[in-house]
Each structure stands twice: as C-alpha cells, then as structure tokens.
C-alpha cells in the first residue's frame, strides 16, 4: 500500500500520543517505541524534498511502517507493565477475599490471561508489527483501567485485612479463655474431691480442743 504524507502525519501523531499515554502509566513506554518514532522521523525526512513534496515513496512507506511499529512497541510495554502490576496486587493479597471490593475482579483476571496470550502470540516472527494495532491499544487501556481500580481499591482491601485480623484475634482470645476456664474447672474439681474433703485435724490439735474431765483433774 502506498501511503500519503497525510497518512504519515496521522500514524505518527497516533503513535506519539500513545507513547506519551503509556509513559504516563508506570513510566512504561520503553526504548523500543521511542526508537521506532525516531526511525519514523528519519525516514520521513528522507521521503520529502526541500519544498516539502514527496521525493521517495519507499521512504515514506518506511516512515509509516515505523510509526505503526512504535504503536506495537508502546502497547507491548504498557501491557507487560500492567500485567506485572496485577501480579503484584495478587501476591500482596493472595489470602484475601478481593472480589467483594474490586468490581468484576475474577472476570478481569480472565482478561489478563487473554492479554498475556496476545503478547506471546504477537512475538512470533511471522507477526506483522507494522499492521494496525487498534486491538492491542484497546487491551492496554482496559488493563490500565483495571490497574487503576486495583490501586484505588487498596485502602478498602486493607480494611478487609484489618477486619479479618481483628476477628482472628477475637476468636483466638475466646478459645484461650475457654481452655483456661476448663482447666480451672478441672483443677477446682480435683481440689474439692481430694484436697478439701480429705483434710483432718492433727492429733495435737485434737487434744488441745478436747474438754478436761473433772475427775482426772482431781
């Protein structure tokens, strides 16, 4: 396909805007995307003459291809960074019930698996990185929104963690108090059946407390 200068301007502007968008997300645009933009500009300068007219269609086509590859590289970096952020969140709250806090949590995790497969498939040598990557842009933006929701939901998830810890401490305290009560009851029962009832005064004490016979006294 023979591209026009207007096509190049459109593709370059789209790529540049996306690189800035990805860069604002976790500083993740990456060197490959920036290099593709640089190459796009280099080929475009070779494609036009001093008057701004088209001097080489081949160079212009190369410029457009590099601009589209920049979109590929930017989405690659953005998706990988987003998946890493999701993975960190899952590790941080691996033992917490998160689905009640983050909307559509399980469904969106499934989307992450699909995004990972997309990245892996697009790395094949036969994949045309200069094609239109609108689907990859959509995947990146959906993941970015998911990561934003995860980050914004951390406070609420932390509250769930704190409540779970309180309940655990309360339950543990109740168990300990119950065990202590049983132990005390058993000890008291043993003392009452053997120690207290088996006590008898000593012989010396018995003699001291016996009344004196008047006949013996005489």
C-alpha positions as CSV (number, residue, x, y, z in Angstrom):
1,X,0.0,0.0,0.0
2,X,1.3,3.4,-0.9
3,X,1.0,5.9,1.9
4,X,0.5,9.6,1.7
5,X,2.1,12.4,3.7
6,X,-1.3,12.9,5.4
7,X,-1.3,9.2,6.3
8,X,2.1,9.5,7.9
9,X,1.1,12.5,9.9
10,X,-1.9,10.6,11.2
11,X,0.1,7.5,12.1
12,X,2.9,9.4,13.7
13,X,0.6,11.6,15.8
14,X,-1.3,8.4,16.9
15,X,2.0,6.7,17.9
16,X,3.4,9.8,19.6
17,X,0.2,10.2,21.6
18,X,0.1,6.6,22.6
19,X,3.8,6.6,23.7
20,X,3.0,9.6,26.0
21,X,-0.1,7.7,27.3
22,X,1.9,4.6,28.1
23,X,4.8,6.6,29.6
24,X,2.4,8.3,32.0
25,X,1.4,4.8,33.1
26,X,4.2,3.5,35.3
27,X,6.8,5.3,33.1
28,X,6.5,2.3,30.8
29,X,6.7,3.5,27.1
30,X,10.1,1.9,26.7
31,X,13.1,2.5,24.5
32,X,11.9,0.3,21.5
33,X,8.8,2.5,21.0
34,X,10.9,5.7,21.2
35,X,13.4,4.3,18.7
36,X,10.7,3.4,16.3
37,X,9.4,7.0,16.5
38,X,12.9,8.3,15.8
39,X,13.2,6.0,12.8
40,X,9.9,7.1,11.5
41,X,11.0,10.7,11.6
42,X,14.4,9.8,10.0
43,X,12.7,8.1,7.0
44,X,10.1,10.8,6.6
45,X,12.9,13.4,6.3
46,X,14.4,11.3,3.5
47,X,11.0,10.9,1.9
48,X,10.4,14.6,1.2
49,X,12.4,17.2,-0.7
50,X,13.3,20.8,0.2
51,X,9.9,22.1,-0.9
52,X,8.0,19.6,1.3
53,X,7.0,17.5,-1.6
54,X,7.3,13.7,-1.8
55,X,10.7,12.6,-3.0
56,X,10.6,8.9,-2.2
57,X,7.5,6.8,-1.8
58,X,9.6,3.9,-0.4
59,X,11.0,6.1,2.3
60,X,7.5,7.4,3.1
61,X,6.2,3.9,3.3
62,X,9.1,3.0,5.7
63,X,8.3,6.1,7.8
64,X,4.6,5.0,8.2
65,X,5.7,1.4,9.0
66,X,8.0,2.6,11.8
67,X,5.2,4.8,13.2
68,X,2.9,1.8,13.3
69,X,5.6,-0.3,14.9
70,X,6.0,2.3,17.6
71,X,2.4,1.7,18.5
72,X,3.1,-2.0,18.7
73,X,6.1,-1.5,21.0
74,X,4.3,1.0,23.2
75,X,1.3,-1.3,23.7
76,X,3.7,-4.2,24.3
77,X,5.5,-2.2,27.1
78,X,2.2,-1.0,28.5
79,X,0.5,-4.4,28.6
80,X,3.5,-6.1,30.2
81,X,3.8,-3.4,32.8
82,X,0.0,-3.7,33.6
83,X,0.2,-7.4,33.9
84,X,3.2,-7.0,36.3
85,X,1.1,-4.6,38.4
86,X,-1.8,-7.0,38.5
87,X,0.5,-9.9,39.5
88,X,2.0,-7.8,42.4
89,X,-1.5,-7.0,43.6
90,X,-2.5,-10.7,43.6
91,X,0.7,-11.6,45.5
92,X,0.1,-8.8,48.1
93,X,-3.4,-10.0,48.8
94,X,-3.2,-13.7,48.0
95,X,-5.1,-14.8,51.1
96,X,-7.7,-12.0,51.0
97,X,-11.2,-12.2,49.5
98,X,-10.9,-9.3,47.0
99,X,-13.8,-10.0,44.7
100,X,-16.2,-8.2,47.1
101,X,-14.1,-5.0,46.9
102,X,-12.9,-4.8,43.3
103,X,-15.7,-4.8,40.7
104,X,-15.7,-7.8,38.3
105,X,-12.4,-8.9,39.8
106,X,-12.4,-12.5,38.6
107,X,-13.7,-11.6,35.1
108,X,-11.0,-9.0,34.7
109,X,-8.3,-11.5,35.8
110,X,-9.5,-13.7,32.9
111,X,-8.9,-10.8,30.6
112,X,-5.4,-10.6,31.9
113,X,-4.8,-14.2,30.8
114,X,-6.1,-13.3,27.4
115,X,-3.8,-10.3,27.2
116,X,-0.8,-12.4,28.1
117,X,-1.6,-14.9,25.3
118,X,-2.0,-11.9,22.9
119,X,1.5,-10.7,23.8
120,X,3.0,-14.2,23.4
121,X,1.3,-14.8,20.0
122,X,2.3,-11.4,18.6
123,X,6.0,-12.2,19.4
124,X,6.1,-14.8,16.6
125,X,8.5,-14.0,13.8
126,X,5.6,-14.1,11.3
127,X,3.6,-11.4,13.0
128,X,3.4,-8.1,11.1
129,X,4.3,-5.4,13.6
130,X,3.6,-2.7,11.1
131,X,-0.1,-3.5,10.9
132,X,-2.9,-1.7,12.6
133,X,-2.8,-2.4,16.3
134,X,-6.1,-1.0,17.4
135,X,-6.9,-4.2,19.3
136,X,-3.7,-4.0,21.3
137,X,-4.4,-0.4,22.2
138,X,-7.8,-1.4,23.5
139,X,-6.3,-4.2,25.6
140,X,-3.7,-1.9,27.1
141,X,-6.3,0.7,28.0
142,X,-8.6,-1.9,29.6
143,X,-5.7,-3.2,31.7
144,X,-4.7,0.3,32.6
145,X,-8.2,0.9,34.0
146,X,-8.0,-2.4,35.9
147,X,-4.7,-1.5,37.5
148,X,-6.1,2.0,38.4
149,X,-9.0,0.3,40.1
150,X,-6.7,-2.1,42.0
151,X,-4.5,0.8,43.2
152,X,-7.6,2.8,44.2
153,X,-9.1,-0.2,46.0
154,X,-6.0,-1.0,48.1
155,X,-7.3,1.0,51.1
156,X,-10.6,-0.9,51.1
157,X,-8.8,-4.2,50.7
158,X,-6.5,-3.2,53.6
159,X,-9.7,-2.6,55.7
160,X,-10.8,-6.2,54.9
161,X,-7.4,-7.5,56.0
162,X,-7.6,-5.5,59.3
163,X,-11.1,-6.7,60.0
164,X,-10.0,-10.3,59.4
165,X,-7.1,-9.9,61.8
166,X,-9.5,-8.5,64.4
167,X,-11.8,-11.4,64.0
168,X,-8.9,-13.9,64.2
169,X,-7.6,-12.3,67.4
170,X,-11.1,-12.3,68.9
171,X,-11.6,-15.9,68.1
172,X,-8.2,-16.8,69.4
173,X,-8.9,-15.0,72.7
174,X,-12.2,-16.8,73.1
175,X,-10.5,-20.2,72.5
176,X,-7.8,-19.4,75.1
177,X,-10.4,-18.1,77.7
178,X,-12.5,-21.3,77.1
179,X,-9.5,-23.5,77.6
180,X,-8.5,-21.7,80.8
181,X,-12.0,-21.9,82.1
182,X,-11.9,-25.7,81.5
183,X,-8.5,-26.1,83.2
184,X,-9.7,-24.0,86.2
185,X,-12.9,-26.1,86.5
186,X,-10.9,-29.3,86.4
187,X,-8.4,-28.1,89.0
188,X,-11.1,-27.0,91.3
189,X,-12.9,-30.3,91.0
190,X,-9.8,-32.2,91.8
191,X,-9.0,-30.0,94.8
192,X,-12.6,-30.2,96.0
193,X,-12.7,-34.1,95.8
194,X,-9.3,-34.8,97.3
195,X,-7.7,-31.9,99.0
196,X,-10.5,-30.2,100.8
197,X,-12.7,-33.2,101.8
198,X,-9.7,-35.3,102.9
199,X,-8.4,-32.7,105.4
200,X,-8.5,-33.9,109.1
201,X,-7.2,-32.0,112.1
202,X,-3.9,-33.3,113.6
203,X,-3.8,-35.3,116.9
204,X,-2.2,-32.4,118.7
205,X,-4.9,-30.1,117.7
206,X,-7.5,-32.7,118.8
207,X,-6.1,-33.0,122.3
208,X,-6.0,-29.2,122.8
209,X,-9.6,-28.9,121.8
210,X,-10.9,-31.8,124.0
211,X,-12.7,-30.8,127.3
212,X,-10.9,-31.7,130.6
213,X,-12.6,-34.4,132.7
214,X,-13.2,-33.1,136.3
215,X,-12.3,-36.4,137.8
216,X,-9.0,-36.6,136.2
217,X,-8.3,-33.1,137.3
218,X,-8.8,-34.0,140.9
